[in-house]
């Protein structure tokens, strides 16, 4: 009988790829989300990770848990602290109580308890909470994750449809984009190999934010000005978008916390193992971007 894993945030961008990879590797997959919607081949279950009862129900009869829950901006009760810190620890605590054999937690490069960014501080708190209860957990820290449904390249591609320029805060900040399929493969490989500890995931290319925008425009065949903006302007924009979001409920294009996050490079270090140690060959952007940006 196939082993079953539960994927928290399993209907999200990364979670869907993890579920498909799990099914392809012979696992039974259960996707836990607020809606409880299934995906093809996988069972769906409604789950709010702020609830002990919901999390325990989602984990019933499971061998492994994968936590893909994360947000880019808080909204209502969905705060960084509730989801990325307390939610991650709750999943690990209940996994330990139910004697699950394995857990994989998706974090982010830059997770740091002393970061000026609340996003990164709560990512660090989530990691610490997971390891407090599941010492053998595998923690994956990807750089920007790209793929057909991403919120990075697609967002700026939509912006470039009408605007004569693409505004960029943190133009010189370096990123190491990693393909979502490679992140999913890392999850399955880590479980199969019994890996634990922190792994940082990055693709084969390191490029500045500006260079990534130029690459995107090249794929689209659009001539637009990539306009670097100072962080002070970014903070003003973030304030405006956050106020607008409270009034309209529309997700902000940029927040003040994201501007703070853009103050540091987002690339893998030499301190931790990465995709290679999991046996995953990183996919170049050129192999994927044209398939969905065009």
Order of alpha helices (4+ residues) and beta strands (2+ residues): beta-alpha-beta-beta-alpha-beta-alpha-beta-alpha-beta-beta-alpha-beta-beta-beta-alpha-beta-beta-alpha-beta-alpha-alpha-alpha
